[in-house]
Amino acid sequence: MPDWSSPVELMKEADVFTKFMHALLGLYAYEWFLSLDFDWDFVTGKKKFRWPMIFYFANRYLLLFAMIGIAIALDTTDEINCQTLYTFNQIAGDAAVGLASINLSIRTMAIWSQNRYIIGFLVLLMLGHWSLILQGVQLTATWVPGAGCVITKTNNTILAAIFIYSMCFDLTVLALNTYKLLGSSTKSGYGASRLAHMIFSDGLIFFIIAFLANLIATVFMLMNLNQLMSVIFNVPAAVFSTIVACRAVRRLTNFTNQGPEIYGASSAHSANVQFRGAPATSISARGLPTISSFKHAPKSGVHVQMETFTHAEDGNDYANGRKQTHDGSETDVELDIEAKGAAL
């Protein structure tokens, strides 16, 4: 077991810390550059900007600026105000962790069809999270001639609480998504929905990656080996959480821009899709559009129903083997996020 507080060990860890931060900066810069066209589409107006994208862009660029700030602190040879720079880096990095959870929470609100109880519950969780993030400066840094900016003290209690809260927050969001998507798909027969499957799989991947990253950071903070080892895994936790959260936002936005989603129901051999601002329409297997009863139409917009016909095994007319369909149900998962004003 090395002496974690010895000058030799601290110098060795400082060198590892510097190389590790540069590697993470390169990784995040590569991810940012690959997805820059998505951001540019909003700047040029190809994609319509909506308020939930504020959290996406804040998450993405706050972390980028924090990573640049860390590189400046590690590479500068001229004396600077290390405390001010590290204060910004810490707050921006912690904010990125909080914004990553918010991005997934907004999507959860849409999945629950803007249920006010779910919204209220998630907003309370967000406020609790940010009450920890905005506690203030949790580390002290000073300029040391010949060594540059050096972290001399960290408040591991608050920092650990932020990451533990993040893990619990992410678990709650995953549980809400799973309950709604799997529960409603079982009742309504929408288990084959590509959109529902994508949201669930993205949420599961996000939770696993973010949970492991936050767990490692929390363990090292609680071990409190020394100032550097206490915070060395904080940056990876923020980087990986931001990458997977922003990817989930981009995938969902690109999916909804591709057109309507068809929800296959194997038991009824029907398909449902929702548009906005038009009466319910039924399309028969022969391709002839018919207007169905308004009283059965979903309130959010057009309900397109496709009826399919099968032949019975005994060779009877197709009418005898026809599968019955329905005009929708109250348990349908309303995943038309754009219609709810929360498209990401």
Secondary structure as UniProt FT lines:
FT   TURN            4..5
FT   HELIX           7..34
FT   HELIX           36..43
FT   TURN            44..45
FT   TURN            51..52
FT   HELIX           53..75
FT   HELIX           82..111
FT   TURN            112..114
FT   HELIX           116..133
FT   TURN            134..135
FT   STRAND          139..144
FT   TURN            145..147
FT   STRAND          148..154
FT   HELIX           156..188
FT   TURN            191..192
FT   HELIX           194..223
FT   HELIX           227..231
FT   TURN            232..233
FT   HELIX           234..257
FT   STRAND          263..265
FT   TURN            266..269
FT   STRAND          270..274
FT   STRAND          281..283
FT   TURN            285..286
FT   STRAND          289..291
FT   HELIX           294..296
FT   TURN            299..300
FT   STRAND          303..307
FT   TURN            313..314
FT   TURN            318..321
FT   TURN            330..331
FT   TURN            337..341
//
